[in-house]
Amino acid sequence: MSEPTLYELSATGRKAVSLPECDVKLATIPEHLIRADNGLPELTEQQIVRHYLRLSQRNFGVDCGFYPLGSCTMKHNPKTSEQTARLPGFAQIHPFQDEAIVQGALQLMFELQEQLKEIGGFEAVSLQPTAGAQGELTALLMIRAYHAARGEGHRNEILIPDSAHGTNPASATMAGYIAVEVPSDGRGNVDLDAVRAACSGRLAGIMLTNPNTLGLFEERVEELVGLVRESGGVVYGDGANMNALTAIARPGDLGIDLMHFNLHKTFATPHGGGGPGSGPLGASSQLAPYLPSPIVERLPEDKKGSVEYTLTCPSHSIGRMSSFHGSFGMFVRAYSYLRRLGAPGLRAAAIDAVLNSNYLRVRLRDDYPVPFDRTCMHEFVCEGQPKGSEVRAIDVSKRLMDFGFHPPTNYFPLTVREALMIEPTENECKATLDAFVEAMRAIAKEAREEPGRLREAPSATPVRRLDEVRAARELTVCEPTLRT
Ligand SMILES: *Cc1c(COP(=O)(O)O)cnc(C)c1O
């Protein structure tokens, strides 16, 4: 289906605005800078508004419908957080302003650090990293600095379970480490024997995702942490799955030394299309001196009882990871979410996220086999090939779009064949979950009876099935008429 472009809609003489008569002296513009025809489209305001609104409606977002994309936590973006972030004092602040006149913003950052410390069980938190992946890289650079300071700079191996997110090995490699894969065992946990075998004097640390990307809590996490620590390794926690644990268990208490939080997952800030993410990093007392700067500190009360906040640099800091102070707008949104829910609200959110996910797992497992079928956390992974059919997970996902649902995560983790990773989040009501189950069951029936229908899906969307590899490699973001 092709939409007319603004150029095709254009007609000479149409105008979107009427400017008043010019009442100042005209400047003379050099002749050679003036073009008679600059080729811009001419349209009415209403045409423009309708054009862009129509285009915007082709996007699917958390505000349009159910978005069970596993490992991404596509939970709601509260409108109260948006309102707070738009307060002029926050929205129009500038990072070059003097500390003395941005005390409120520094206080917000300080309190956010404190809240994340409490949630994670850490000694200190830096708000610098602007994504989860950057939090990983930051942590690995800190691990390097930590070992180097102890005269153990030769440690060059990082253990990464086979179910880990792709960013883990990428970050380890970027930090100059050798990524050593460790397999999962039959219950979906990290194989402890394999970890034991991989522990040596070369071990720098492990990157552990708990709950892991199968949505399963690591049953022997303390033993696992113990093995790595005994070998002199640092335990890094990938905190992308904190939606299941927030206000219930603290990674720091489990022996995790470093962990990133994804404000755009667990704390309800928008994902922003790859833009303004935020991946604050928590650290234990051993690693805290290496955190990136700046960190906000509260100075002791002065004689008049007033409090001041200031930016500081940890004693062995690895330096900056981003310009200025991080994604400040995201701090405001996450802070306002945290303050609104409080500890009881956060705990309820985690419990509901786990409940919703288990509800879907049990209601779907007769049609979609669940290979590690035990109580899951906030997400679970099933096989996307319905029982008794030949279709693939991608076909099921594409057909789901015809039913108005965003597909789950496809083909990840790699440890499950035809994987569909489903994360409903705490926000969805039972009616939505039931509608999703009905759609998934209807699709399973179609898969057995008329599989061709799935292979041709989607049929109700503005564009049909795309060649995703080609679309990613040959990115064309211009309007067709602008291409030369
Ligand atoms: C999302 C995610 C990451 C990366 O976080 P980004 O903010 O997308 O960079 C890392 N690990 C896991 C398990 C994730 O789900």
The ligand as an SDF file (V2000), in Angstrom:
LIG
                    3D

 15 15  0  0  0  0  0  0  0  0999 V2000
   17.8420   -5.1170   26.7610 C   0  0  0  0  0  0  0  0  0  0  0  0
   18.8680   -5.9960   27.3020 C   0  0  0  0  0  0  0  0  0  0  0  0
   20.2170   -5.6020   27.3030 C   0  0  0  0  0  0  0  0  0  0  0  0
   20.7220   -4.3230   26.6580 C   0  0  0  0  0  0  0  0  0  0  0  0
   20.1150   -3.1690   27.1350 O   0  0  0  0  0  0  0  0  0  0  0  0
   19.9420   -1.9020   26.1770 P   0  0  0  0  0  0  0  0  0  0  0  0
   19.4280   -0.8470   27.0730 O   0  0  0  0  0  0  0  0  0  0  0  0
   18.9870   -2.3030   25.1030 O   0  0  0  0  0  0  0  0  0  0  0  0
   21.2960   -1.5680   25.6220 O   0  0  0  0  0  0  0  0  0  0  0  0
   21.1240   -6.4510   27.8770 C   0  0  0  0  0  0  0  0  0  0  0  0
   20.7530   -7.6280   28.3970 N   0  0  0  0  0  0  0  0  0  0  0  0
   19.4730   -8.0460   28.3980 C   0  0  0  0  0  0  0  0  0  0  0  0
   19.1180   -9.3680   29.0190 C   0  0  0  0  0  0  0  0  0  0  0  0
   18.4820   -7.2450   27.8240 C   0  0  0  0  0  0  0  0  0  0  0  0
   17.2270   -7.6510   27.8070 O   0  0  0  0  0  0  0  0  0  0  0  0
  1  2  1  0
  2  3  1  0
  2 14  2  0
  3  4  1  0
  3 10  2  0
  4  5  1  0
  5  6  1  0
  6  7  2  0
  6  8  1  0
  6  9  1  0
 10 11  1  0
 11 12  2  0
 12 13  1  0
 12 14  1  0
 14 15  1  0
M  END
$$$$
